[in-house]
Amino acid sequence: MSLFGGLAAAGLGGAAIAQAATDIAPVAPALPEAGAVDAATKAALDQTDAEFSQVVVVRRPYRRPVVVRRPVVVVRRPVVVRRPVYVRRPRVYVR
């Protein structure tokens, strides 16, 4: 947009805003009294409240959590059984 086109657009926008500000706003409809609800709405609200206030208890069996450990490595080593070795030492005589 050129400089003059931008000014023209801004001028039209400003004129529209000024005209909207001078128009008389329509009168809002009268609000019902605080806490006054018609019978149909009250019945619908009560039914919705009854539906959402239901308590559903689902019992599931307890399962212990799986524990991840390092694998157990079983190593079979031979058991060597030897005869006891008797060492004969010479007797020491003290004079």
HUQUIDA-V420949 format. One record per pair of residues at least 24 apart in sequence whose C-alpha atoms are under 10 Angstrom apart, sorted by the first residue. I is the first residue (numbers start at 1). J is the second residue. Records with the same first field share a line. If there is no record, write none. Layout:
I = J, J
//
This chain:
none
//
